Amino acid sequence: MVIVSISLFADPIILKAADDHAEGYPTVEALKFMGKIIEIMTNGKYKIEVYPSAQLGSEKETIEQTILGAIDIDRVSVSPLVAFYPPIGVLTLPYVFRDQDHMWKVLEGPIGEELLKGLEKVGLVGLCYYDAGARSFYTVKKPILKPEDLKGLKIRVQKNPVMIELMKTLGASPVPMAFEEVYTALQTGVIDGAENNPPSYYETRHFEVAPYYSLDGHTRIPEVVLVSKVLWDKLTDEEKLIFKTAALASAEYEKYLWNQWEEMALKKVQEGGAKIFHPDVTLFQKAVQPLYDRYPAYKEFLERIQAVK
């Protein structure tokens, strides 16, 4: 019976999934969870192998490979996606979301789905969003308590035109740089600071070299789970539904993990010597207002987002 049972199953189709975060990080664990669901629901036809820690390249590189079909599934920040599909850049504008609840109402509603659908124009299929919290500044020599404190500082940003313009608006010098290069750049003085969410600040150990963390929460830039359209077009309608269902389930799991990690990260970085500051956010909100005028293409989306209650 064993021999007969084994012969009934062909070798699984191995799918490569990329993530630039380390093993154990919420997005990595959520991708694995998604993979397990797909494997179970397709009776073992597909097996997802997750490659964390940017093993398959930077986010920009993995997006390019996903479009080509060399990578099957990719978890990336919205920021690097802007270069491939500009409309999604509206999600990277500063203070575009009032809070976490507002963000999820937008992302899980018609606006979020419309932006995911638009990715198909560039060879990508957006399945769901993951939480990436609020991004805040951390610096080497002094805390950022008001916008003026950023003047002249070299701040690492994601390779996203909105983030570059945001830093210029606040008086900083933006330095676009791959995520993996930031620790050494902080350590050697190539940059004066960076910005990210608490789990990333902790996971990368950036708190060791940039111990001043100012929680201004200037952006809430979500992550996206992508599937190559090359793969997607080969799936049956039933398999597409399975992939979408698995992704949405993994998004709920990632939210749960994220909330745990955020609380833990803030505690751990303080134990490691980092100092946490809570600047007056209204000062930053006022300072970034001119930025909105530079992106008239986002006006309609922005109004729709702000109208979501």
N, C-alpha and C positions, 0 to 999 in steps of 0.2 A: 504493500500500500504506500509506503514512504516513497519508493521509486516512482510510482505512478503519480503521486501528488506533486513531486518536484518537477516532473516532466510537463505538468500542466501549465507551469509558469515560465514565461520567457524572461530573459535577463531584464532588469528594470532599466528604464531610460534615465540616465544620470543628468540632472540639471544643475548648473553652476549658479550659485547665488553669492553676490558680493556685498560686503559691508566694510566701511573703513574703521569702525569701532572695534574694540578689543573683545575677546571672549568674555561672556558674562554680562556685557552691556545690554540694557533693555531691548534695543533694536535687534541685536544679534540673537538674543534668546527668543524674541518674537518671530524672527525669520525662521528659526529652527522649529518653532511651534507650528508655523504655517506649513513648513515642509512635511512635518509629521501628519498633519491633517490631510494634505494632498496625497501622501503615500497611502494612508489608510483608505481614503475615499475613492482612490483609483485602483484599489486592490493590488498595490505594489507596482503598478505600471511605471510610476514616476518616483524617483528618489532624489531629494534635493540635498546637495552638499553645499554648506555655507562656508565661505572663505572670509573670515574676519580680518581685522587689523590691516586693511588695505593690501592684502596679499595679491589681489588682482589689479591693483593700481589706485590712483587717486580717484575722487568722485568724478571729476571731468573725464578721466580716462575710462572709468567703468561705464559711464553713460555712453560714450562713443562705442565701446565694445558691445554694449547692450543693443544699440541701434543696429550694429552689424550682425548681431546674433551670436557673437563669440561668448557673451555672458547671457544667461537666460533670465535671471531675476536679479534686480539691483535695488538696494536700499540707499537712497541719497537724500541729502538736504535739498529743499526747494532752490536754495541759492545758486548752485551750479547749473540747475536746470534752466535758469533764466536765459542763458546764452543760447540754448537750443529752442526754447519756446518762451519768448518774451512776455506774453500775457500773464503767466504764472508769477511774474515778478511783483504783482500787486500784493502778494502775501508776504513779501519781504519789507514792505514799507514800515517805517517806525511807528509804533503805537497804533497800528491798523486795527488791532483787536483790543477791546476794552479789558478783557481778562480771559482766563482759560475757557470758561463756559461759553463766552461769546465766540471764541475761536472754533470750538467744536460745533456750535450751531451753524457756523458758516461753512466749515469744511465738510460736514456731514449732510449739508443741504444742497440745493440746486447749484449754488455758486461753486462749491468744492467739486461737485460731480462734473460740472461744465469744464472746469480747468483740467481735470483728469482726462476727460474725453478729448480735449484739444491736443493732448500729447501724442495722440495717434497720428497727427499730421507730420510728426518728425520721426516716426518709427518706434514709438514707445507706447505701451499700454499702462496707464496708471490704475492700480488696483485699490489703493487705500492710502490714508495718511497715518503717520505715527507722530506722537507727541515729542517735541524737543524742547519744551519749556521756554522760558524767557532768557534772552541773551543779555548779559551785563558785562561791564568793563572790569578787567583785572590788569594791574600795572606793577612795574618793578620797584619804583622809587617812592610813589606817593599815591594816595587814594584819589579817585575822581568824585568830587562832591558837588560840582557844578560844571556846566558846559565849558566855562573858561579854563578849567583845569586840563582840558584836552589840547589846548592850543600848542602847536609845535610838536606834539608827541607823535611818534611813529607807531601806528596801531595796525596790527595784522587784521585783515578782513578776508572773508570768503571771496572767491572770484565771481563777484556779482556787481554789476554797475550801480545798483541802488545802494549797496553797502559802501561802495567807494564814494559815492556822492554824499551819503550820510556823514561819513567822517570829515569830508571837506566842509560840509555845512557847519559842523561842530568845531572846525578849526584844527582838526588833527590831520596828519599826513597818512593816508591809507596805504598799506603795504599788502597787496594781494599775495597770498601764500598758501601752499598746500597744508592741510591740517597736520600732517606728519612732521613738518619742518619747524613748527612753532616753538617747541620746548628749547631746542638749540638756539633759535633766533632770540628768544627771551634771555637765555643764559649768557649769550655772547654780546648782547647789546645791539644786535641788528635791529630789533624793535624794542619799543618802550612798554608795550602792552598788547593785549588782545581782548577779545570779547567772546563769551560763550555761556552756556547754561551750567548750572552747578555740577551735574553728573560728569560732563565733559571736562570741566575744570579739575575735578577730582581724579577721574580716570586717567587723564594725561599727565597728572602730577605737575601741572603748570603752577599750582600753588606753591611749589618749592622754590620757584624762581620769580614768580610774580605774586607776592603775598597779599596785595591790597585788592580786595574784591568789593566793588561798589554795585549794589543791586538796583540799577536804574531801569532794568527790564525794557530796553529800548526796542527790541523786536521779539516776536514770537514766530520764528520761522519753522514750519513743520517739516517733517521728513515725508518722503513718498516711496512706496514700494512699486517698482516698475517691472514689467515683463517685456521682453523683446517682442516686437510685432512679428519677427521672423518665426518665433516659437508659437505665438498666439494664433497665427493664421493656420497652423498645423493642428491645433486642438479642435476637438469636436465641441459642439454647443454644450453638451453635458460637462465636458472637461473644463470649459471656460467658466461655467457656473461653479464648479468645484474650486477652481483657483480663486475666484472672486469671493466665495464664501469663506474659504480658508484664510484669505488675506484680511477680511473684515473681522474674523474671530481673532486673528493674531493682533489686530489693532487694539481690540479690547484688552487683550493680555498685556500688550506693550504699555497701555495707559496705566494699568495696575502696577506693573513693574516700575514705570517711570516715577510715579508718585512716591513709591518706596525709596527709590534711588535718590531722588531730589532731597528728601529729608535726611537720608544717610550721608549724602555728599557734603552738605553744609556742615554737618556735625564733624565729619572726618577731616575736612580741610582746616577747620579751626583747631582741631586736635593736632594737626600737622604744622601749625604756626601761622596760618592765614588769618587776616583780620577782615571782618565783614562790616560793610558800611551801608547805610540806608539813606541815600541822598534824596532831596526833594525832587520827585519825578516831574512835577509841573514845570520846573525850570527847563528840563530837557524837552518836554512836549512842546513848550513855547519855542525853543531854539530850533526845532526841526521843521516848523511850519513851512518855511520857504521851500523845503524840499518837494512838497506836494505839487507846487506850481511847475516844477521841472518835468513832471510826468503826466501831461494831459491825456495820454493814451489810457491811463489807469482811472480816469475820472469816473466813468460809468460804473466800473467794478467797485471803486471806492465808495461811491454813494450807495450802491446795493449792499455792500458789507456793513456800512454804518447804519443802514436801515434795519438790519437783522436785530431783533430784540430777544 
